[in-house]
Amino acid sequence: MKSVTLILMLVLALVASGCAEQADQNKDITVSEKITVGYVLWDGEIASTNVIKQVLEMKGYEVEIRAVDAGTLYKGLAEGDIDFTTSAWLPVTHENYWNYYGDQIVNVRHNLEGCQLGLAVPAYVEIDSIEELNANKEVFDSEIIGIDPSAGIMRNTITTIEIYDLDYRLVPGSQAAMTAKLSRAMGAKEPIVVTLWSPHWAFSRWDLKYLDDPEGVFSLEDNVDTLTRIGFEEDMPEVHRVLTKFHWSHEDAQFVMLAMEYGMHSEEAAAKWIENNPEKVNEWLRED
């Protein structure tokens, strides 16, 4: 009887050990399926991040999206705290961050191409060039309405003020604050100068124009790139494969942005775009 009891105890111990090992393995698998995506709080990047999040969730991945400023985004990728982003504006807007962190990050591809940046005004404003701003500074209260101070377009605007010797003050804030001021000015048919970029829903909602830039401070076009942490391709090859295919147009991005501007939640707007574009989504998910 003692021998039988000892054998039963040994069998139970082995079963328990096997179950615990299997549970640990399942736990590891679950953890490995979690993905952290960083993004900056610009409407285009909110749009792309929510779209790629839902596309990956269709494949069964658990995706956390994390809103950060540009500096934190690049630092997080370099240190491995963020798995990937679809929010990198290169080679112009985020040039400083890339120069500092670029050798610690993997650039997968452009996901959006031909992005313009500059100083924009309502189409009803009579001036057409940055060179005309000083002669009309009273009209614009000597202010250029900007966004968050860490944004690359703010650095470019400071350079613009210096090169053109503008007697203007760059007003920092946020994208939301800038577009709110733009909305009020457009509603009242008042002049305003803002830092703006394309694609942006503002160009779909209002009649705006970029001011000509003879000195070429904003002459280079940007692309929006997908970046990953080093080692992500080896850790999650299927997700990396999707990222190598993720690419869309200005019209795609502006559809989601404009839907958000008119009150649709970002997740709902992204889901609506996915519903309307099954062929493009299937191409991203297609296994070669």
C-alpha distance (Angstrom), angle and dihedral (degrees) to the residues before:
residue distance angle dihedral
M1 . . .
K2 3.77 . .
S3 3.80 89.6 .
V4 3.81 91.8 50.2
T5 3.79 90.8 48.5
L6 3.80 92.2 50.4
I7 3.81 91.1 49.4
L8 3.83 91.7 50.3
M9 3.80 90.8 48.8
L10 3.82 90.4 50.3
V11 3.82 92.2 49.3
L12 3.82 91.7 48.8
A13 3.79 90.5 49.0
L14 3.81 91.5 51.5
V15 3.83 91.8 47.9
A16 3.78 91.3 48.9
S17 3.79 90.8 48.4
G18 3.81 91.1 50.1
C19 3.81 91.9 49.3
A20 3.77 91.4 49.1
E21 3.81 90.9 49.3
Q22 3.81 91.0 49.1
A23 3.82 90.5 48.6
D24 3.80 90.0 51.3
Q25 3.79 89.9 50.1
N26 3.80 91.6 49.9
K27 3.77 89.6 47.8
D28 3.81 90.7 52.7
I29 3.80 91.1 49.3
T30 3.80 91.1 51.1
V31 3.79 92.6 49.9
S32 3.81 92.1 47.6
E33 3.82 90.4 54.9
K34 3.82 92.8 59.9
I35 3.79 115.3 100.8
T36 3.81 127.8 -167.2
V37 3.80 115.7 -152.9
G38 3.79 120.7 -169.5
Y39 3.79 124.5 -155.3
V40 3.78 141.4 168.1
L41 3.80 120.1 -118.9
W42 3.79 97.5 -105.7
D43 3.78 116.8 123.3
G44 3.81 94.8 -120.3
E45 3.79 91.4 52.1
I46 3.80 92.7 44.7
A47 3.80 85.9 53.9
S48 3.82 97.5 48.8
T49 3.80 93.1 42.4
N50 3.80 93.9 52.7
V51 3.79 91.6 46.2
I52 3.82 95.0 50.8
K53 3.82 89.9 43.1
Q54 3.79 92.0 57.2
V55 3.79 93.1 42.5
L56 3.81 90.8 55.0
E57 3.80 91.1 45.0
M58 3.81 86.9 57.3
K59 3.82 84.9 63.0
G60 3.81 91.5 52.1
Y61 3.79 100.2 -101.0
E62 3.78 123.5 140.4
V63 3.80 106.8 -128.7
E64 3.80 127.4 -167.0
I65 3.79 116.5 -168.0
R66 3.79 117.6 -156.2
A67 3.82 124.1 -164.6
V68 3.81 112.4 -145.4
D69 3.77 139.6 153.3
A70 3.80 118.4 -94.6
G71 3.80 95.8 -99.6
T72 3.80 92.6 51.0
L73 3.80 90.2 46.8
Y74 3.80 94.2 57.9
K75 3.80 93.2 40.3
G76 3.81 90.4 50.8
L77 3.80 92.1 51.3
A78 3.79 92.1 47.2
E79 3.81 92.4 49.9
G80 3.81 94.6 42.9
D81 3.80 96.6 -115.0
I82 3.82 90.5 117.1
D83 3.81 119.6 47.8
F84 3.78 99.0 -157.5
T85 3.78 146.6 -25.2
T86 3.80 135.8 -153.2
S87 3.83 90.3 -162.2
A88 3.81 106.6 84.4
W89 3.81 113.8 125.9
L90 3.80 105.7 -157.8
P91 2.97 150.7 -146.3
V92 3.82 94.1 1.5
T93 3.80 116.9 22.9
H94 3.81 98.0 43.1
E95 3.80 95.7 30.4
N96 3.81 94.6 123.4
Y97 3.80 93.1 51.2
W98 3.80 92.2 47.0
N99 3.79 92.0 49.2
Y100 3.80 89.2 54.0
Y101 3.81 101.7 39.0
G102 3.81 104.5 18.2
D103 3.79 96.9 103.8
Q104 3.82 88.8 55.8
I105 3.82 96.1 51.2
V106 3.83 135.6 63.4
N107 3.80 119.0 -128.9
V108 3.81 106.8 -148.7
R109 3.82 102.2 -178.6
H110 3.82 147.5 -60.2
N111 3.79 109.2 -73.8
L112 3.82 93.1 -177.6
E113 3.79 126.3 22.5
G114 3.79 139.7 -161.0
C115 3.81 99.9 30.3
Q116 3.80 115.9 173.7
L117 3.80 126.9 -153.0
G118 3.77 130.4 -170.2
L119 3.77 149.6 106.4
A120 3.79 112.3 -52.6
V121 3.80 133.6 -165.7
P122 3.81 134.8 -179.8
A123 3.81 112.8 -82.0
Y124 3.82 89.8 -119.4
V125 3.81 90.5 64.6
E126 3.80 108.5 102.2
I127 3.81 99.8 -140.2
D128 3.80 120.4 86.7
S129 3.81 105.1 -177.8
I130 3.80 139.5 56.2
E131 3.79 85.6 -127.2
E132 3.82 88.9 68.4
L133 3.80 95.8 55.9
N134 3.81 98.1 89.0
A135 3.80 92.5 52.8
N136 3.82 88.3 54.0
K137 3.79 101.0 38.0
E138 3.82 93.1 122.9
V139 3.79 88.9 55.6
F140 3.81 90.8 56.2
D141 3.83 96.5 34.8
S142 3.83 86.7 -118.2
E143 3.83 89.9 -78.4
I144 3.77 134.7 128.4
I145 3.80 110.6 -165.6
G146 3.80 110.5 -136.2
I147 3.79 139.2 175.9
D148 3.82 134.3 -125.0
P149 3.81 111.5 -16.1
S150 3.83 94.9 -125.1
A151 3.82 93.6 58.8
G152 3.78 116.4 112.7
I153 3.80 92.0 -130.6
M154 3.81 88.0 63.0
R155 3.81 90.1 56.4
N156 3.80 89.4 49.6
T157 3.80 90.6 50.0
I158 3.80 91.6 52.1
T159 3.81 87.6 52.5
T160 3.81 89.1 48.9
I161 3.81 91.5 53.0
E162 3.80 90.0 51.2
I163 3.81 97.5 45.0
Y164 3.80 94.9 45.8
D165 3.83 91.8 37.8
L166 3.78 90.0 -128.9
D167 3.77 118.7 -172.9
Y168 3.79 90.0 -141.7
R169 3.79 137.9 117.1
L170 3.79 119.4 -133.2
V171 3.81 107.4 -136.0
P172 3.83 111.5 -150.1
G173 3.78 122.3 -153.0
S174 3.78 132.3 115.6
Q175 3.77 137.4 -62.1
A176 3.81 89.6 -100.7
A177 3.80 92.6 51.0
M178 3.80 91.7 47.5
T179 3.80 94.3 50.4
A180 3.81 91.1 45.2
K181 3.81 89.9 56.3
L182 3.79 90.3 44.6
S183 3.80 90.5 51.2
R184 3.80 92.4 51.8
A185 3.81 91.7 47.9
M186 3.80 92.8 48.6
G187 3.79 91.4 48.5
A188 3.81 91.2 52.4
K189 3.84 94.3 39.2
E190 3.80 89.4 -121.2
P191 3.83 126.7 150.5
I192 3.79 118.9 -103.3
V193 3.82 137.2 162.5
V194 3.81 118.1 -148.0
T195 3.78 138.2 174.3
L196 3.80 105.5 -112.4
W197 3.79 142.4 164.2
S198 3.78 140.5 -164.6
P199 2.93 131.4 -83.5
H200 3.79 94.6 43.1
W201 3.78 130.3 137.7
A202 3.83 90.0 -127.1
F203 3.81 89.9 76.5
S204 3.81 90.0 55.5
R205 3.79 93.4 47.7
W206 3.82 101.8 41.2
D207 3.78 139.4 27.9
L208 3.82 102.5 -108.0
K209 3.78 136.0 159.2
Y210 3.78 136.3 -160.4
L211 3.78 116.1 -121.3
D212 3.78 113.3 -117.3
D213 3.80 112.9 -102.4
P214 3.85 108.7 -153.5
E215 3.81 92.4 175.5
G216 3.80 91.0 55.4
V217 3.80 98.4 -129.0
F218 3.82 89.3 143.6
S219 3.81 94.9 28.8
L220 3.80 97.8 113.0
E221 3.77 116.9 83.7
D222 3.78 118.9 -133.3
N223 3.77 130.7 -141.9
V224 3.78 127.2 -151.4
D225 3.80 108.1 -124.9
T226 3.77 136.0 -163.3
L227 3.81 112.2 -129.1
T228 3.81 130.3 -175.3
R229 3.75 136.2 -169.5
I230 3.80 116.0 -99.9
G231 3.82 110.1 -86.5
F232 3.80 95.9 24.4
E233 3.82 93.6 114.3
E234 3.82 90.6 55.0
D235 3.81 93.1 44.3
M236 3.81 97.4 45.6
P237 3.82 109.9 16.6
E238 3.82 94.9 165.7
V239 3.79 92.9 54.2
H240 3.79 90.6 44.5
R241 3.81 89.2 53.2
V242 3.82 89.9 55.1
L243 3.81 90.0 49.8
T244 3.81 91.4 52.9
K245 3.82 87.5 59.5
F246 3.80 99.8 39.1
H247 3.80 105.9 113.7
W248 3.80 131.8 135.6
S249 3.80 142.3 168.0
H250 3.80 136.2 -102.8
E251 3.81 88.1 -106.8
D252 3.81 90.6 54.3
A253 3.79 93.0 50.8
Q254 3.79 94.0 44.0
F255 3.83 91.1 51.6
V256 3.80 90.2 61.0
M257 3.82 93.8 39.8
L258 3.79 94.3 50.3
A259 3.80 91.7 47.2
M260 3.81 88.7 54.2
E261 3.79 91.5 47.4
Y262 3.80 90.3 54.8
G263 3.78 91.4 54.7
M264 3.79 106.6 -86.2
H265 3.81 114.1 135.4
S266 3.81 113.3 -110.7
E267 3.81 92.8 -115.2
E268 3.79 91.8 49.7
A269 3.82 92.4 46.8
A270 3.81 90.8 50.6
A271 3.81 91.1 48.1
K272 3.81 90.3 50.9
W273 3.80 91.3 52.5
I274 3.82 90.9 48.6
E275 3.81 90.1 49.9
N276 3.82 90.4 52.0
N277 3.82 95.3 46.1
P278 3.82 108.8 46.7
E279 3.81 94.5 146.0
K280 3.79 93.4 56.1
V281 3.82 92.5 45.2
N282 3.81 91.7 47.8
E283 3.80 89.2 52.2
W284 3.81 90.3 54.5
L285 3.80 90.5 49.7
R286 3.79 97.3 41.7
E287 3.79 114.2 119.0
D288 3.81 113.0 -133.5
